[in-house]
Every structure is written in structure tokens, then in C-alpha cells.
Amino acid sequence: MTPGVHLEYNLVAEARNSAFEVAEELAGSLVYLDSVFAETARDAWGIRQLMGLGAVNVCSLENSTSQDIERAAILSDGPLEKVVVFTGRMLHECRLEILRLLTSSPAIRFCTIFTTVSEETHASLAPQDLRLYPFETFREDLNDRVGSMSKEGHQCNISVKSCPLPFHPISSRVFTIPSSPEVREKVREATNIFRSPFYKDMDSVLKNGLEEDVPEGLLYIARSLAEMCGNLSWKVNIFAQGVVSKVVAGEMASLLMENRTNKRPEANVSVVFIDRSLDLVTPLCHTDTLMDKMLHCSSNEPGRQQESLRTFGNGLPMEELGGGCLAQPSDNQALKWFELICSSATRDAALRIRKELKQSLLEKRVPSAISSKLGSISVSEIIDLKRELEGCGEVKPCESAALLQFVDTISCGMDEELTHAWDAMLTIERAILHLSLNKPETVAQCLCEVMQKLSQDGEDVPSLLSVEDASRLTAAAYLLTSMKAGHPTGFAGQEQAVTDAFAGLLSRRGTDEGAAMERAASLLGRLKEAASVTCSLNRQMRVPPPGPNPFNPLLCQIVGALGSNGDSPSDPTFVPGTIGGILASGLGHFGLSQRKPKVGDSEMVVLFVLGGISPLEIKLVKETVSKLVPDRNVLLG
């Protein structure tokens, strides 16, 4: 890395550039996106960019009809014969939808299918009849089916290719790997602390490696990250922190070694895989940002509440974090707004959006009759400014779509009742975390008092503080006190009191008394199991126990160590994938050793958490980078 030079890396910009690789196929075509790929395309390319590269229109693959072709033909200069399909699923999973599309109109003569799942991954995960030359086999099968189902032997020239967008940028520094529901469930199966086979015989896996085949979900992650690094021309050193991470890192290192090219790398990158199970506390906590507030509120709406341990150990599903139409990639300003609501409290975000509304009105020369007070803002003021902008005849709806949608988000987040409940929840959460770290013997009593208050009848009890919140706070306290002690300590002999308090809360909220006690006992039992694995894994990885308040998440610890020159036993383990890496990792006794790479050697670091990351981690990592290592690019996945 050149001293004094720091260029910020932008994943959204890199994703946009990849769209030009499919420009030839897009020109004059009708584009279809399936629902999985739409999650990726909306934040990476956007409909506006697809059409800017020549697409006639963009439609849903799942809802395709013959009328799509007819409408597109009106929009184009001549007969429309070409369609392009983008899918984020395995080819066999969307075969029927593609077949329905191709047989819906005899006008279709050319079809290009792009899938984010590579041919190598299909060869490993697809049904047996598609594993040999998967793309060509699928193309031939589709051709035969179209010919047999179409009238007069209609033929279509079909081609199948890998999509040049193997990652989903949520913001400039955060991304996910797009996957189908089937693959996503396999990843969860392999990483979940209760179901993963790796945690059942942890010592053996760490010492001898995996004796059986690597689970399909983990192979998918390794291949996808390897493809992402190849597409972005990264020279990669790979590191692992955890049992599952060691397996994925080894697979990715092998893939990169097999697929080495002479292409000149554009950046030196350290990719660090981290087991979510090393830190289960942080995903259970919140931060005072608008994004976290909105996600938490939506999860507590009637009919959408989830039992905390259904997703416990998986973190927050990142597909819920996407900006979607809020952050259309063709609008650079909208991307900044999206990052604003991910890192700022509701009031600060509202003040910024108000400024943008007034600036937009000023640019359109629309006089505003709404006065503002410095430092204060209200929902009515935001809504009135929005109405002025919407009622302006000089403003086209598409020009201000992102801004108006951000206004709606801000308005919802400023609701007084919701804000009161949110502030109360944050206060209680901070108190629980403080007691867990500094006075663990008193945290059980505090939890019981909170649950007793929640059990009280009356409209004054904040609706946001739900049964879900109670179980989440219980889990955070149990895990944090256990991590501090280094073993599952529970609640220092007060488990029964916490169980009774939680069961009482469930009973007052409509659960049968017997079922309530059973569920409460189950919660404590599963927490003991989770704490046992977490404490054991932290010992194996030599991660120091949490110190006094405030709690410092594992990701922030790794980021904070990037500027350190010394070695620490808790540093992520280097996983060799090249001859140089093998020499560095373990041939010193033959006199062939090289200095073992460190995470901080690279100008860019990718922290990829196997099990999901949370809004709190996104915010805290950003703050840690700005404070301790401002010269580094740190990406989260």
C-alpha cells in the first residue's frame, strides 16, 4: 500500500461496471428477472441502467405472459425476437418458468440465460442429470422441450452463461452472496450453532480437518467468493476464525489455486472468514439508527413476530437490509441517503432529508411556505414538504422517487409512540449489557423485573417491548455472562426465577400456562447449549473474554488489530492457497519458510461472517475504521 494514499473502494460502482459485460445481449431485448436476482439487480444495476444499456423493458420471470412480448414490440422499433433471463437460482429450479416464457410466443427467436450460480457450482449441487457440462446440458434439454411443446416445431436459439455479478452490494461497503432459498437453507444448516455438524466434534475438526464431504451450502459460499475475487481482479490472502470458517477458507484457497490466471491484480485483499457462533451477542443488540429501528419494528408487528431461537445463531438475514428502490444505483445521492439511515439516528436522518427536500424545491424554483426551526423537526413538516414537491409540475415522479421514498421511511420512523417504545427498549438493553459485564450476579434480578413489568396490563406498556424482546434480552445476558466467565455460568443459580418470570410473561400474553413453562424451560436449555459451544469455540480460537463495559464486538476487535505490528494468539489463522502461502504456513523446519501473512498486510480487508451480520456491526465497524485505521478499506459480507 502506498503511504499517504487511500482510495475508498465502492462495491456499488464495481457492480455497475459489470453490467457493461452483458450490454451486447441487452441491446434490443426484453429482460426477465426472477425474484432472487431482482434482490441483487435492484441495488447493483437497477432497471434504469438495464434499459440504458439497450433493454426494451424489464419484467418478472415468475409472472411472465405473452402480453409482455406484445407490449415490448410496441416500445421497440421493430419486431422483438430476443429475450434475456437473469436468475439467482439453480437452473433446474427455474426451468418451468423459463419454459413457459419461451413457449408463450412464437416471436421469441433468441434467448440468453444468465445465472449467478457458476457452472462449477452446478456441477457440484445440481441434480445428477445436470452435473456433466451443466450449462450445455440444460441448453439442450430446454431446446428439446421447447421444440416438442411449440406449434409447427418452433425453435429458439438458446445460450446459457454465468452472470458477471456474483455478489449483491447493499451499500458501498456491505455485500451479500445471492442465493436461492434452497442454497440459503443449506448454508444455515451448516452454520447454525444448534444444527451444524462442525460444532458437535469441534476438537476433531480443528485438529484433523473434515473427514467427510464439505456441505453443499459451504461449497457454494467458497465458490461464490472465489468468483467475486476473480471478477474484481483481487490478489487474495485468506484467513479463518472459527471451525466452519476454516473449512470454507480451505475450499476457497484450493479453488483460487486451481483457477490462477496471469491477469494483473488490481488490489491486494485479505479475506477473513468468521464464525457467527464466536459472537452471538452482537446480533441480539441494537444501535440507535433509523435502519435498525425500522427493522426491529417490522419484526414485532402482529403476525410477524418470530420466536427468537428460530433464527438464533444466524444473525439478521441480510436480504432484509437491502435498500431496494430506496437506493437506486443510478442515483448516487440516494446511495448516500441509504448509508445515512444505516448509521444515523432518526432525528439526524430526518434533518438531512429535510435539507434535501428544500434543496430540491429550490432547484425547481418552487417557493415553500413551510418554515423550519433550527435543530427541531416534526413529522408534519416532513410530510408538508413532500406534498409541495409532489405537487410541483416541474418535477417528474421518477426524478424524485428515491427522495420521496426516503421521506416515507423517515416519517414512519418519527412516529411518537414508536419512538417512545424504541427509546425505552434501548435503555433497558444497555442496562442489561452493563450488568452482564460488570455485575453479573444482579442481571437475573433485573431481567425478572423487566418481564414482570411487561406482564402488567395497561395501555402504558410500550408495544415494542414484546415477548421477542424479552427472550432476546435473556439470551444476550446469558451468553455475555458465560463468555466473560469462559464457561456456561447461567444466572448464578437464579435460572428458575428467570424461567418463572418468562413463563409468567407468556401466560399474560395468551399462552397456555403449561406451554408457557415448557417454552421458557426450552429457552434456558438452548441457551446453555449455545453458551457451551460459544465458550469452547472462543477458547479454541484464543479470543480473549469480554472486558468491562462497553462490550466490544469481535468484528471491531479484528478491525482494531489491523494497525498492530505484533502478533496475537487470537489473530485469524492464515489459510494457504498458493505455493508461497504453503511455504509461509508450515515448512520452516526445512529452511523454506517465508513470513506468514497477516490480515493487516493488505490495503483492503473483507470480513465475511458465516451466519449473517447485524446493523449494529455495520455501524460499529464503520466507526472503528474511522477512528483506528482510516487508511484501510474494510468491506463486510
C-alpha positions, 0 to 999 in steps of 0.5 A, a space after each residue: 500500500 502506498 503511504 499517504 494514499 487511500 482510495 475508498 473502494 465502492 462495491 456499488 460502482 464495481 457492480 455497475 461496471 459489470 453490467 457493461 459485460 452483458 450490454 451486447 445481449 441487452 441491446 434490443 431485448 426484453 429482460 426477465 428477472 426472477 425474484 432472487 436476482 431482482 434482490 441483487 439487480 435492484 441495488 447493483 444495476 437497477 432497471 434504469 441502467 438495464 434499459 440504458 444499456 439497450 433493454 426494451 423493458 424489464 419484467 418478472 420471470 415468475 409472472 411472465 405472459 405473452 402480453 409482455 412480448 406484445 407490449 415490448 414490440 410496441 416500445 421497440 422499433 421493430 419486431 422483438 425476437 430476443 429475450 434475456 433471463 437473469 436468475 439467482 437460482 439453480 437452473 433446474 429450479 427455474 426451468 418451468 418458468 423459463 419454459 413457459 416464457 419461451 413457449 408463450 410466443 412464437 416471436 421469441 427467436 433468441 434467448 440468453 440465460 444468465 445465472 449467478 450460480 457458476 457452472 462449477 457450482 452446478 456441477 457440484 449441487 445440481 441434480 445428477 442429470 445436470 452435473 456433466 457440462 451443466 450449462 450445455 446440458 440444460 441448453 439442450 434439454 430446454 431446446 428439446 422441450 421447447 421444440 416438442 411443446 411449440 406449434 409447427 416445431 418452433 425453435 429458439 436459439 438458446 445460450 446459457 452463461 454465468 452472470 458477471 455479478 456474483 455478489 449483491 452490494 447493499 451499500 458501498 461497503 456491505 455485500 451479500 452472496 445471492 442465493 436461492 432459498 434452497 442454497 440459503 437453507 443449506 448454508 444455515 444448516 451448516 452454520 447454525 450453532 444448534 444444527 451444524 455438524 462442525 460444532 458437535 466434534 469441534 476438537 476433531 475438526 480443528 485438529 484433523 480437518 473434515 473427514 467427510 464431504 464439505 456441505 453443499 451450502 459451504 461449497 457454494 459460499 467458497 465458490 461464490 467468493 472465489 468468483 467475486 475475487 476473480 471478477 474484481 481482479 483481487 490478489 487474495 490472502 485468506 484467513 479463518 476464525 472459527 471451525 466452519 470458517 476454516 473449512 470454507 477458507 480451505 475450499 476457497 484457497 484450493 479453488 483460487 489455486 486451481 483457477 490462477 490466471 496471469 491477469 494483473 491484480 488490481 488490489 491486494 485483499 485479505 479475506 477473513 472468514 468468521 464464525 457467527 457462533 464466536 459472537 452471538 451477542 452482537 446480533 441480539 443488540 441494537 444501535 440507535 439508527 433509523 435502519 435498525 429501528 425500522 427493522 426491529 419494528 417490522 419484526 414485532 408487528 402482529 403476525 410477524 413476530 418470530 420466536 427468537 431461537 428460530 433464527 438464533 445463531 444466524 444473525 439478521 438475514 441480510 436480504 432484509 437490509 437491502 435498500 431496494 428502490 430506496 437506493 437506486 444505483 443510478 442515483 448516487 445521492 440516494 446511495 448516500 441517503 441509504 448509508 445515512 439511515 444505516 448509521 444515523 439516528 432518526 432525528 439526524 436522518 430526518 434533518 438531512 432529508 429535510 435539507 434535501 427536500 428544500 434543496 430540491 424545491 429550490 432547484 425547481 424554483 418552487 417557493 415553500 411556505 413551510 418554515 423550519 426551526 433550527 435543530 427541531 423537526 416534526 413529522 408534519 413538516 416532513 410530510 408538508 414538504 413532500 406534498 409541495 414537491 409532489 405537487 410541483 409540475 416541474 418535477 417528474 415522479 421518477 426524478 424524485 422517487 428515491 427522495 420521496 421514498 426516503 421521506 416515507 421511511 423517515 416519517 414512519 420512523 418519527 412516529 411518537 409512540 414508536 419512538 417512545 417504545 424504541 427509546 425505552 427498549 434501548 435503555 433497558 438493553 444497555 442496562 442489561 449489557 452493563 450488568 452482564 459485564 460488570 455485575 453479573 450476579 444482579 442481571 437475573 434480578 433485573 431481567 425478572 423485573 423487566 418481564 414482570 413489568 411487561 406482564 402488567 396490563 395497561 395501555 402504558 406498556 410500550 408495544 415494542 417491548 414484546 415477548 421477542 424482546 424479552 427472550 432476546 434480552 435473556 439470551 444476550 445476558 446469558 451468553 455475555 455472562 458465560 463468555 466473560 466467565 469462559 464457561 456456561 455460568 447461567 444466572 448464578 443459580 437464579 435460572 428458575 426465577 428467570 424461567 418463572 418470570 418468562 413463563 409468567 410473561 407468556 401466560 399474560 400474553 395468551 399462552 397456555 400456562 403449561 406451554 408457557 413453562 415448557 417454552 421458557 424451560 426450552 429457552 434456558 436449555 438452548 441457551 446453555 447449549 449455545 453458551 457451551 459451544 460459544 465458550 469452547 469455540 472462543 477458547 479454541 480460537 484464543 479470543 480473549 473474554 469480554 472486558 468491562 463495559 462497553 462490550 466490544 464486538 469481535 468484528 471491531 476487535 479484528 478491525 482494531 488489530 489491523 494497525 498492530 505490528 505484533 502478533 496475537 494468539 487470537 489473530 485469524 489463522 492464515 489459510 494457504 492457497 498458493 505455493 508461497 502461502 504453503 511455504 509461509 504456513 508450515 515448512 520452516 523446519 526445512 529452511 523454506 519458510 517465508 513470513 506468514 501473512 497477516 490480515 493487516 498486510 493488505 490495503 483492503 480487508 473483507 470480513 465475511 461472517 458465516 451466519 449473517 451480520 447485524 446493523 449494529 456491526 455495520 455501524 460499529 465497524 464503520 466507526 472503528 475504521 474511522 477512528 483506528 485505521 482510516 487508511 484501510 478499506 474494510 468491506 463486510 459480507 
